Amino acid sequence: MTRVLNKLSAAFVRTAPQGKHSDGGGLWLHQRPDGGAQWFLRVTVHGRRREMGLGPTGQVSLKQARLEAEKWRTVAREGKDPIKEREKERRHRERNMHLLEDVARDCFETRKAELKGDGKAGRWFSPLELHVLPKLGNVPIAEIDQHDIRNTLAPIWHAKAATAKKAIERLSVCIQHGAALDLDVDMQAVAKAKALLGAQRHKVEHTAFLPWHEVPAFYASLQPETVTHLALRLLILTIGTRSGPIRQIRLNQIDGDVWTVPAAQMKSRRDSGQDFRVPLSRQALDVIERAKPYARDGFLFPSVRKGVISDATMARLMERRGMQARPHGFRSSFRTWCSEEANAQWEVAEACLAHSTGGKVERSYKRTDFLEQRRELMQRWADFVVVA
């Protein structure tokens, strides 16, 4: 018997009476007593009748219903249950509709434990947040390919090479995270994007620093004794700690003339887990005493509102003075002074900067941190910096 299709008309659908009306081929219109109407399809799979809804008539036209019906009749002819197959499609769509921004933030959350300060400073996430997510954040991660990545990072690939490198590396981690979430991502997208972007053309720019013989004058200019001025003074006098530990210094970390910096706050010691002992000169101890009245919640250098002063506070001070040098550059000032003026022993000077020296095997046998030798050298540095 020939199967009759397309029995209904659009006009009939609009005025159909209550009941079920066949369009042929298992497609039915159900006009309910409450005034609503919907499409459903009847098919038989392995001798079992199945009914699947195709949507209300207000959202699915007669033409669309017929196309959907034919799609699922074809699935049924292949011996598959169209209801189960549609559910599989829905799950697949949902799985791959995860937006890059959602996956990136979830990835960041899972990595926080291995980042300094649980990533609160935002340095791991900021290259993504500033240079990738504004363009690709609302794109499903499964749809991102090498062309998307190339077009996003091309404007900074050479101009801001270091930042672009961090951004693409972070993006690669996010794509791997997406794969771990069972999303259908292109694991080769970053590698292919790098091939399209080509080798970076840039010069390594080292942090500008103040010549060592100009440090005493700058130190003396840090007046009046504000929190920022005192923090910058202590950074100059304890030179091996960088700005992070200075900003986070707590009074309970200081015992006599030794400040013990937790390994988690030291760039060179996070993996080893070894705390770093800093010998405090007389001048450094004096700065700490002068800063104590400002202390709050155990922190020596609190911010105006809450927490501690920001990472940029000291750098902005130097920038406002029109200086090219930055706080990190005082490490270079000190190291040059050690070589040109102090004639300091190389290993001791490197230890002052918390640098690891020697090979892995040599370091495993070397148990000294040159504390006493560093104490003498740091006192000489403080005597040079602080002009009586």
C-alpha positions as CSV (number, residue, x, y, z in Angstrom):
1,M,0.0,0.0,0.0
2,T,1.3,3.4,-0.9
3,R,1.9,5.6,2.1
4,V,0.0,8.9,1.8
5,L,2.0,11.9,3.1
6,N,1.3,15.6,3.5
7,K,-2.4,15.3,4.2
8,L,-2.7,18.5,6.2
9,S,-2.5,22.2,5.1
10,A,-1.2,25.2,6.9
11,A,-4.8,26.7,6.9
12,F,-6.1,23.5,8.6
13,V,-3.4,23.6,11.2
14,R,-4.5,27.1,12.2
15,T,-8.2,26.1,12.6
16,A,-7.9,22.4,13.5
17,P,-10.6,21.1,15.8
18,Q,-9.8,19.2,19.0
19,G,-8.3,15.7,18.5
20,K,-5.4,14.1,16.7
21,H,-5.0,14.6,12.9
22,S,-2.6,12.6,10.8
23,D,-0.4,14.2,8.2
24,G,0.8,10.8,7.0
25,G,4.0,8.9,7.6
26,G,3.5,8.9,11.4
27,L,3.3,12.6,11.8
28,W,0.4,13.8,13.9
29,L,-1.1,17.1,15.0
30,H,-2.7,17.0,18.4
31,Q,-5.1,19.8,19.1
32,R,-5.7,19.7,22.9
33,P,-8.9,20.7,24.7
34,D,-7.0,23.6,26.5
35,G,-6.4,25.3,23.1
36,G,-2.8,24.2,22.8
37,A,-1.5,22.2,19.8
38,Q,1.6,20.2,19.2
39,W,3.3,17.8,16.7
40,F,4.3,14.3,17.5
41,L,5.7,11.4,15.5
42,R,4.9,7.8,15.7
43,V,7.4,5.2,14.6
44,T,8.0,1.5,15.1
45,V,11.5,0.3,16.1
46,H,12.1,-3.4,16.5
47,G,8.4,-4.0,16.8
48,R,7.9,-1.4,19.5
49,R,5.9,1.8,18.9
50,R,7.5,5.0,20.0
51,E,6.0,8.5,20.1
52,M,8.2,11.6,20.2
53,G,7.1,15.2,20.5
54,L,8.3,17.6,17.8
55,G,7.2,20.8,19.5
56,P,4.2,23.1,19.7
57,T,2.6,24.5,16.5
58,G,3.3,28.0,17.7
59,Q,7.1,27.3,17.4
60,V,7.2,24.6,14.7
61,S,5.5,25.2,11.4
62,L,3.9,22.4,9.3
63,K,6.9,22.5,6.9
64,Q,9.4,22.3,9.8
65,A,7.4,19.4,11.4
66,R,7.6,17.5,8.2
67,L,11.3,17.9,7.9
68,E,11.9,16.8,11.5
69,A,9.6,13.8,10.9
70,E,11.5,12.7,7.9
71,K,14.8,13.0,9.8
72,W,13.7,10.8,12.6
73,R,11.9,8.3,10.3
74,T,15.2,7.8,8.6
75,V,16.8,7.1,12.0
76,A,14.1,4.6,12.8
77,R,14.6,2.9,9.5
78,E,18.2,2.4,10.5
79,G,17.0,0.5,13.5
80,K,17.8,3.2,16.0
81,D,15.4,4.6,18.6
82,P,14.9,8.3,17.5
83,I,14.0,9.4,21.1
84,K,17.3,8.0,22.4
85,E,19.2,9.4,19.5
86,R,17.8,12.9,20.0
87,E,18.8,12.7,23.7
88,K,22.3,11.8,22.6
89,E,22.4,14.8,20.3
90,R,21.1,17.1,23.1
91,R,23.8,15.9,25.5
92,H,26.4,16.4,22.8
93,R,25.3,19.9,22.1
94,E,25.2,20.8,25.8
95,R,28.6,19.2,26.4
96,N,30.1,21.3,23.6
97,M,28.3,24.6,24.3
98,H,30.7,25.3,27.2
99,L,32.0,28.8,26.5
100,L,35.7,29.4,26.7
101,E,35.3,31.9,29.5
102,D,33.5,29.3,31.7
103,V,36.1,26.6,31.0
104,A,39.0,29.1,31.5
105,R,37.6,30.2,34.9
106,D,37.0,26.6,35.9
107,C,40.6,25.7,34.8
108,F,41.9,28.7,36.9
109,E,40.0,27.4,40.0
110,T,41.5,24.0,39.7
111,R,45.0,25.3,39.4
112,K,44.9,27.8,42.2
113,A,46.4,25.4,44.7
114,E,49.7,25.3,42.7
115,L,49.8,29.1,42.2
116,K,51.4,31.6,44.5
117,G,48.9,32.9,47.0
118,D,46.2,30.7,45.4
119,G,46.4,33.0,42.4
120,K,44.8,35.9,44.2
121,A,47.1,38.4,42.5
122,G,45.6,37.2,39.2
123,R,48.8,37.0,37.2
124,W,48.0,33.6,35.8
125,F,44.6,34.5,34.6
126,S,45.2,38.1,33.6
127,P,46.8,37.4,30.1
128,L,43.6,35.5,29.2
129,E,41.3,38.0,30.8
130,L,42.9,41.0,29.0
131,H,43.9,39.5,25.6
132,V,41.8,36.4,24.9
133,L,38.5,36.4,26.6
134,P,37.3,39.8,25.3
135,K,37.3,38.2,21.8
136,L,36.8,34.5,22.4
137,G,35.2,34.3,25.8
138,N,31.6,33.9,24.5
139,V,32.6,31.3,21.9
140,P,32.1,27.6,22.7
141,I,35.5,26.1,23.3
142,A,34.7,23.2,20.9
143,E,34.4,25.7,18.1
144,I,37.7,27.5,18.6
145,D,40.3,26.7,16.0
146,Q,43.8,28.0,15.0
147,H,42.4,30.8,13.0
148,D,40.5,32.2,15.9
149,I,43.6,32.1,18.1
150,R,45.8,33.6,15.4
151,N,43.4,36.5,14.8
152,T,43.1,37.1,18.5
153,L,46.8,37.2,19.4
154,A,48.2,38.6,16.1
155,P,48.0,42.3,17.3
156,I,50.3,41.6,20.3
157,W,52.3,38.6,19.0
158,H,55.4,40.8,18.3
159,A,54.5,44.1,20.0
160,K,53.9,42.4,23.4
161,A,55.7,39.1,22.8
162,A,56.1,38.0,26.5
163,T,52.4,38.7,27.2
164,A,51.3,36.9,24.0
165,K,53.4,33.9,24.9
166,K,51.8,33.7,28.3
167,A,48.3,34.1,26.8
168,I,48.7,31.3,24.3
169,E,50.3,29.0,26.9
170,R,47.4,29.7,29.3
171,L,44.9,29.1,26.5
172,S,46.6,25.7,25.7
173,V,46.1,24.7,29.4
174,C,42.4,25.7,29.2
175,I,41.9,23.6,26.0
176,Q,43.5,20.6,27.8
177,H,41.2,21.3,30.7
178,G,38.3,21.2,28.2
179,A,39.4,17.9,26.9
180,A,39.5,16.6,30.5
181,L,35.9,17.7,30.8
182,D,35.2,15.5,27.8
183,L,34.5,18.4,25.5
184,D,35.2,18.0,21.8
185,V,38.1,20.4,21.6
186,D,40.9,20.7,19.0
187,M,44.0,19.7,21.0
188,Q,46.2,20.9,18.1
189,A,44.7,24.3,17.8
190,V,47.4,26.1,19.7
191,A,50.2,24.4,17.9
192,K,48.7,25.2,14.6
193,A,48.0,28.8,15.6
194,K,51.7,29.1,16.5
195,A,52.6,27.9,13.1
196,L,50.4,30.6,11.5
197,L,51.7,33.3,13.8
198,G,55.4,32.5,13.2
199,A,58.4,33.2,15.3
200,Q,58.2,36.2,17.5
201,R,60.4,39.2,16.7
202,H,61.3,41.0,19.9
203,K,64.1,42.1,22.1
204,V,64.3,41.0,25.7
205,E,63.9,44.1,27.8
206,H,65.4,44.0,31.3
207,T,63.9,46.0,34.2
208,A,65.4,49.4,34.3
209,F,67.5,50.0,37.4
210,L,69.1,52.9,39.2
211,P,72.9,53.0,39.1
212,W,74.2,51.9,42.5
213,H,75.9,55.2,43.2
214,E,72.5,57.0,42.9
215,V,70.7,54.8,45.3
216,P,71.6,56.7,48.5
217,A,70.2,59.9,47.2
218,F,67.0,58.2,46.1
219,Y,66.7,56.4,49.5
220,A,67.1,59.8,51.3
221,S,64.3,61.3,49.1
222,L,61.7,58.8,50.4
223,Q,60.1,61.4,52.7
224,P,57.9,61.8,54.6
225,E,57.7,58.3,56.2
226,T,54.6,57.0,54.6
227,V,53.7,53.3,54.3
228,T,54.8,53.3,50.7
229,H,58.1,55.1,51.4
230,L,58.9,52.8,54.3
231,A,58.1,49.7,52.2
232,L,60.4,50.9,49.4
233,R,63.2,51.6,51.9
234,L,62.9,48.1,53.4
235,L,62.9,46.6,49.9
236,I,66.2,48.4,49.1
237,L,67.8,47.3,52.3
238,T,66.7,43.6,52.1
239,I,67.2,43.4,48.3
240,G,66.8,39.6,47.9
241,T,63.1,39.4,48.6
242,R,61.4,41.3,45.7
243,S,58.3,43.4,46.3
244,G,55.9,40.5,47.0
245,P,57.4,39.4,50.4
246,I,57.9,43.0,51.4
247,R,54.3,43.8,50.9
248,Q,53.2,40.7,52.7
249,I,55.8,40.9,55.6
250,R,54.3,40.1,59.0
251,L,55.6,41.0,62.4
252,N,55.6,37.4,63.5
253,Q,58.1,36.5,60.7
254,I,60.8,38.6,62.4
255,D,62.9,37.1,65.1
256,G,65.7,39.4,66.4
257,D,67.6,40.5,63.3
258,V,66.4,37.7,61.0
259,W,63.3,37.8,58.8
260,T,62.1,34.4,57.7
261,V,60.2,34.6,54.4
262,P,57.9,31.6,53.7
263,A,59.0,29.6,50.7
264,A,55.6,30.1,49.0
265,Q,56.4,33.8,48.7
266,M,59.8,33.3,47.2
267,K,60.0,32.9,43.4
268,S,63.1,30.7,43.6
269,R,62.0,28.5,46.6
270,R,58.4,27.5,45.9
271,D,59.4,24.1,44.5
272,S,62.0,23.3,47.2
273,G,59.7,24.4,50.0
274,Q,62.7,26.0,51.8
275,D,62.0,29.3,53.7
276,F,64.5,32.1,53.1
277,R,66.3,33.8,56.0
278,V,67.0,37.5,55.5
279,P,69.6,39.1,57.8
280,L,68.4,42.5,58.9
281,S,70.8,45.4,59.1
282,R,70.6,48.0,61.8
283,Q,69.0,50.4,59.3
284,A,66.4,47.7,58.2
285,L,65.5,47.1,61.8
286,D,65.0,50.9,62.2
287,V,62.7,51.0,59.2
288,I,60.6,48.2,60.7
289,E,60.3,50.0,64.0
290,R,59.2,53.2,62.2
291,A,56.6,51.1,60.3
292,K,55.1,49.4,63.3
293,P,52.6,52.2,64.1
294,Y,51.0,51.6,60.7
295,A,50.8,47.8,61.2
296,R,47.3,46.2,61.0
297,D,46.2,42.6,61.3
298,G,49.9,41.6,61.7
299,F,50.9,43.1,58.4
300,L,53.6,45.8,58.5
301,F,52.5,47.6,55.3
302,P,48.7,47.6,55.1
303,S,46.7,49.3,52.4
304,V,44.3,52.2,53.2
305,R,41.2,50.0,53.0
306,K,42.1,46.3,53.6
307,G,44.8,43.8,53.0
308,V,48.3,45.1,52.1
309,I,49.6,47.7,49.6
310,S,49.2,46.6,46.0
311,D,51.9,45.2,43.8
312,A,52.0,48.4,41.8
313,T,52.2,50.9,44.7
314,M,55.9,51.2,44.8
315,A,56.4,51.1,41.1
316,R,53.8,53.9,40.6
317,L,55.7,56.1,43.0
318,M,58.8,55.8,40.9
319,E,56.8,56.3,37.7
320,R,55.2,59.5,39.0
321,R,58.7,60.9,39.7
322,G,59.5,60.4,36.0
323,M,62.0,57.6,36.6
324,Q,62.6,54.7,34.2
325,A,63.9,52.5,37.1
326,R,61.5,50.2,38.9
327,P,61.6,48.6,42.4
328,H,62.8,45.2,40.9
329,G,65.8,47.1,39.4
330,F,67.3,47.6,42.9
331,R,68.4,44.0,42.7
332,S,70.6,44.9,39.7
333,S,71.8,48.0,41.6
334,F,72.9,45.9,44.5
335,R,74.5,43.2,42.4
336,T,76.5,45.7,40.4
337,W,77.6,47.4,43.7
338,C,78.7,44.0,44.9
339,S,81.0,43.5,41.9
340,E,82.3,47.0,41.3
341,E,82.5,48.4,44.8
342,A,82.2,45.8,47.5
343,N,84.4,43.1,45.9
344,A,81.9,40.6,47.4
345,Q,82.3,36.8,47.1
346,W,80.2,35.7,44.1
347,E,78.3,33.0,46.0
348,V,77.5,35.3,48.9
349,A,76.2,38.0,46.6
350,E,74.0,35.5,44.7
351,A,72.7,34.2,48.0
352,C,71.7,37.7,49.0
353,L,69.5,37.7,45.9
354,A,68.1,34.2,46.8
355,H,69.7,32.9,43.6
356,S,70.5,29.2,43.4
357,T,74.1,28.5,42.4
358,G,75.8,25.3,41.2
359,G,74.2,22.2,39.7
360,K,71.5,20.1,41.1
361,V,73.9,17.6,42.7
362,E,76.1,20.3,44.1
363,R,73.1,22.1,45.7
364,S,71.9,18.8,47.2
365,Y,75.1,18.6,49.2
366,K,75.5,22.3,50.0
367,R,73.7,23.0,53.3
368,T,74.7,26.6,54.0
369,D,72.7,29.7,53.1
370,F,75.7,31.9,54.0
371,L,73.7,33.7,56.6
372,E,76.6,35.2,58.5
373,Q,78.5,36.2,55.4
374,R,75.3,37.8,54.0
375,R,74.7,39.6,57.3
376,E,78.1,41.3,57.0
377,L,77.5,42.1,53.3
378,M,74.0,43.5,53.8
379,Q,75.2,45.7,56.7
380,R,77.9,47.1,54.3
381,W,75.2,47.8,51.7
382,A,72.9,49.5,54.3
383,D,75.9,51.6,55.5
384,F,76.4,52.7,51.9
385,V,72.7,53.4,51.2
386,V,71.8,55.2,54.3
387,V,73.9,58.3,54.5
388,A,74.2,59.5,58.1
